[in-house]
Amino acid sequence: MFHRNKGRIPFFIFISILVILSCSPKYTIPRTEEEFSREISRLEKLTRENPDPSVQIKSHLELARLYTHYQNPGRDYLKGCREFAAYLSLVPADRKNDEIQNWVSALEELEKSEKEAAILRGENTKTREALNLLSKRNKELQDRLESLEKTNRSLSEVNRSLKESNEKMQETIVKLNQLDRQMEEKRRSIR
């Protein structure tokens, strides 16, 4: 009887493997932003609602991978870092993976750099505002300087005109003095 089933055993093993593989969960990476959002929402719900630690561990890991996945149009490295950290806090020490710890370290550095960049952007904005204020003040001073230069030119012109007038008056005074002397001489000569 065993000889008759000998040809069927490999067939049953093959069928069993196919059944097992078809029943195992297949994880496919989402392709669109909507698929990423849907999968992230599902996994977040699992981490909140499912008390089973193994499910939470897997959910945190998958969430971290989805948040940091290069095809995710809405990548969020900060959330990815938090999920990796949550995963590491739940997983036993002997199962902690160097790759995951490297991810956490790199993402923490990225977060630190982003905070520093935000501070620099804020300082840059303040500097730009100060430069704009200085530029406006400089423009006002230049306008005032131009106005003063125009006034100076017009006063110089008036001064030149007054000088000419003064010189003419001086000449007139000299002539009048001469005339006065001449008249005085004539008056004396007439007496």
MOWOWO-V413137 format. One record per backbone hydrogen bond with DSSP energy under -1.0 kcal/mol. CO is the residue of the C=O (numbers start at 0). NH is the residue of the N-H. E is the energy in kcal/mol with one decimal. If there is no record, write none. Layout:
co->CO nh->NH e->E
co->CO nh->NH e->E
This chain:
co->0 nh->4 e->-1.2
co->4 nh->8 e->-1.5
co->7 nh->11 e->-2.7
co->8 nh->12 e->-2.6
co->9 nh->13 e->-2.5
co->10 nh->14 e->-2.4
co->11 nh->15 e->-2.6
co->12 nh->16 e->-2.4
co->13 nh->17 e->-2.2
co->14 nh->18 e->-2.4
co->15 nh->19 e->-2.7
co->16 nh->20 e->-2.7
co->17 nh->21 e->-2.4
co->18 nh->22 e->-1.6
co->19 nh->23 e->-1.3
co->31 nh->35 e->-2.4
co->32 nh->36 e->-2.6
co->33 nh->37 e->-2.6
co->34 nh->38 e->-2.5
co->35 nh->39 e->-2.8
co->36 nh->40 e->-2.6
co->37 nh->41 e->-2.3
co->38 nh->42 e->-2.5
co->39 nh->43 e->-2.6
co->40 nh->44 e->-2.2
co->41 nh->45 e->-2.0
co->42 nh->46 e->-2.3
co->43 nh->47 e->-1.7
co->44 nh->48 e->-2.8
co->45 nh->49 e->-2.4
co->51 nh->55 e->-2.2
co->52 nh->56 e->-2.9
co->53 nh->57 e->-2.2
co->54 nh->58 e->-2.7
co->55 nh->59 e->-2.9
co->56 nh->60 e->-2.1
co->57 nh->61 e->-2.7
co->58 nh->62 e->-2.8
co->59 nh->63 e->-2.4
co->60 nh->64 e->-2.2
co->61 nh->65 e->-2.6
co->62 nh->66 e->-3.0
co->63 nh->67 e->-1.7
co->66 nh->75 e->-1.7
co->68 nh->71 e->-1.5
co->71 nh->74 e->-1.2
co->75 nh->79 e->-2.3
co->76 nh->80 e->-2.5
co->77 nh->81 e->-2.1
co->78 nh->82 e->-2.4
co->79 nh->83 e->-2.5
co->80 nh->84 e->-2.5
co->81 nh->85 e->-2.4
co->82 nh->86 e->-2.6
co->83 nh->87 e->-2.6
co->84 nh->88 e->-1.9
co->85 nh->89 e->-1.3
co->86 nh->90 e->-2.2
co->91 nh->94 e->-1.6
co->92 nh->95 e->-1.1
co->96 nh->100 e->-2.3
co->97 nh->101 e->-2.6
co->98 nh->102 e->-2.2
co->99 nh->103 e->-2.6
co->100 nh->104 e->-2.4
co->101 nh->105 e->-2.9
co->102 nh->106 e->-3.1
co->103 nh->107 e->-2.4
co->104 nh->108 e->-2.0
co->105 nh->109 e->-2.3
co->106 nh->110 e->-2.5
co->107 nh->111 e->-2.4
co->108 nh->112 e->-2.6
co->109 nh->113 e->-2.5
co->110 nh->114 e->-2.2
co->111 nh->115 e->-2.4
co->112 nh->116 e->-2.6
co->113 nh->117 e->-2.3
co->114 nh->118 e->-2.3
co->115 nh->119 e->-2.5
co->116 nh->120 e->-2.7
co->117 nh->121 e->-2.3
co->118 nh->122 e->-2.6
co->119 nh->123 e->-3.0
co->120 nh->124 e->-2.4
co->121 nh->125 e->-2.3
co->122 nh->126 e->-2.8
co->123 nh->127 e->-2.8
co->124 nh->128 e->-2.6
co->125 nh->129 e->-2.7
co->126 nh->130 e->-2.8
co->127 nh->131 e->-2.5
co->128 nh->132 e->-2.5
co->129 nh->133 e->-2.8
co->130 nh->134 e->-2.7
co->131 nh->135 e->-2.4
co->132 nh->136 e->-2.5
co->133 nh->137 e->-2.8
co->134 nh->138 e->-2.4
co->135 nh->139 e->-2.5
co->136 nh->140 e->-2.5
co->137 nh->141 e->-2.6
co->138 nh->142 e->-2.6
co->139 nh->143 e->-2.5
co->140 nh->144 e->-2.7
co->141 nh->145 e->-2.7
co->142 nh->146 e->-2.3
co->143 nh->147 e->-2.6
co->144 nh->148 e->-2.7
co->145 nh->149 e->-2.4
co->146 nh->150 e->-2.5
co->147 nh->151 e->-2.9
co->148 nh->152 e->-2.6
co->149 nh->153 e->-2.7
co->150 nh->154 e->-2.8
co->151 nh->155 e->-2.6
co->152 nh->156 e->-2.3
co->153 nh->157 e->-2.5
co->154 nh->158 e->-3.0
co->155 nh->159 e->-2.8
co->156 nh->160 e->-2.6
co->157 nh->161 e->-2.9
co->158 nh->162 e->-2.4
co->159 nh->163 e->-2.5
co->160 nh->164 e->-2.4
co->161 nh->165 e->-3.0
co->162 nh->166 e->-2.8
co->163 nh->167 e->-2.5
co->164 nh->168 e->-2.5
co->165 nh->169 e->-2.6
co->166 nh->170 e->-2.6
co->167 nh->171 e->-2.7
co->168 nh->172 e->-3.0
co->169 nh->173 e->-2.8
co->170 nh->174 e->-2.7
co->171 nh->175 e->-3.0
co->172 nh->176 e->-3.0
co->173 nh->177 e->-2.4
co->174 nh->178 e->-2.8
co->175 nh->179 e->-3.0
co->176 nh->180 e->-2.2
co->177 nh->181 e->-2.7
co->178 nh->182 e->-2.6
co->179 nh->183 e->-2.2
co->180 nh->184 e->-2.7
co->181 nh->185 e->-2.3
co->182 nh->186 e->-2.4
co->183 nh->187 e->-2.2
co->184 nh->188 e->-2.6
co->185 nh->189 e->-1.8
co->186 nh->190 e->-1.1
